[in-house]
Amino acid sequence: MKDTRLADPVKRQPIFNVPPALLSVILLLVGIQVLRGALPSTTDADLLARLAFVPGRFSVLWDRGAVLGQFSALDTDDPVGLRTFQVARFFLGDGSIQFWTPLTYGLLHGGWTHVGLNAVWLLAFGAPVARRFGPARFLLFLALGAVAGAAAHLLVYPFDLQPLVGASASVSGCMGAALRFMFQPRRPVDGAIADAGGLGDTIRSTVPILVLLADRRALSFLAVWFVTNLASGLGGMAMGVSDAPIAWQAHIGGFLFGLLAFPLFDRADARSGDDIVQPPEDEAERV
């Protein structure tokens, strides 16, 4: 008897295909911003003092004089100098080290524009990385990306007493990580992105650093990314916490961490290419 059953419908991809771990992170960042908006200003300021990363509170360990010297260099007769003095004094606090701040600063933002931009970029670059790593590795990756960003900021401005906040270092880490599989040799970028993001049936292998640096597409991406970050940071663009500009050093620290540490978090099958699906023979020339 002839089988008259209808064929299974084609499986459709959902419009919003966000990994749960990534969605949880974004909701957490937004929730914290909502909570801060509901807090009294004094309580919110105390929260910043406890959770924001302040380089001077670490470098006071090896050069207390240089940290305190930041105050003597300010002209308190000038309104701007006086405000800078007050902000620095507030965030220095009692001078004790807050070891948790290289991680917790990534949970705070300078305003809704700041958290909104980070959420958008996390959706764009964090989604394929989260699918590739899995929830536990992805969350650890974000945490260490924040620490790497704080370390880079401390290296450039060891005695600074301005607070650093924002998940931008972790976001930059996702960008660096995505670069390790986004530009596959002899494969269009849009196809590699679709595969990496879970929209295709292929898991793309890790691209070695030397191969990546020989790819003109990757080099173009790197050049645009670094120039944009340097321009925004050196141009003095602020994100709402005091008058501090964008911390491009933290961005670069997170990006380099993602680029170099990616193989440590990647799945073994993806690194080896065991699950790579080869294209049909008649399409081989187009890949």
C-alpha positions, 0 to 999 in steps of 0.5 A: 500500500502506498504511504500517503503520510505527509513528509515531516515539515522542515525544521525552522530556526527560531527568530530569537535563538539565544543560548540560555547562559547568555540570556541569563547574563544579559538579564542579570546586567539589566536587572542590576541596572534596574536595581541601581536606578531604584536605590538612593543615590548614596546607596548606589554610590556605596555600591560603586565604591565596593564593586567597581575596579579602582587600580590605585587600591591595588597598586597601593601595595607596592607604591603607596606614595605614587597613589597618594601623589595623585591628590597633590597633583590636583588643583582643588581651587579649580571646580574640575580639579576639586570634583576629581579630588572628591571622586578619587578620595571617595573611591580610594576609601580606606585604601584596603584592597578589594580583591573581588573588584576585577570581576564585579566591575563587569556587572556594573555600568555607567548608564542605560546606553552603556549596558544596552550597547554591551548587551547588543554586542554580547548577543552578536558575538557571545551567542556563537561563542556560548554555543561552542563552549557550553554554559559552564565554560562560557560563564568562566570565559566571561569572568576571566575576560573581565579579569584580563581587562582589569589587569590591562587597565591596571598595567597602563594606569597603575595609580589611577583612582577613577572607577572602572565599570562595564562588561566591555572587556568580556564582550571584547573577549567574545569578539576575540574568541569568535575571530578564531573560527569566524574566518575559515580558510577558503570559506565565505565569512557569512557561511562560517558565521552561520555555522558557528552560530548554530544556524548550520550543521557544521562545527568549524575547527579552530583557526591557528593564530598564524593562519588567522594573521595571514587572512586579509579578512581577519587582518581588516577586522583587527585593524578596524577593531583596534582603531575604533577602540583607540579612537573612542578611548583617546577621544574622551568619550564617556559612559556616565561614571564620573567623567572617565572616558571609555577604558580602551585598555580593558577592551584590548585586554579582554580581546587579547584574552579571547583571541589567545585563550580560546583553545583552552575553552573550546570543545575537543571535537571542534578543535580537532575538526572531528565534527566538520561536515564536508560539503557535497562534491558538486559544491566543493568548488564554491566553498 
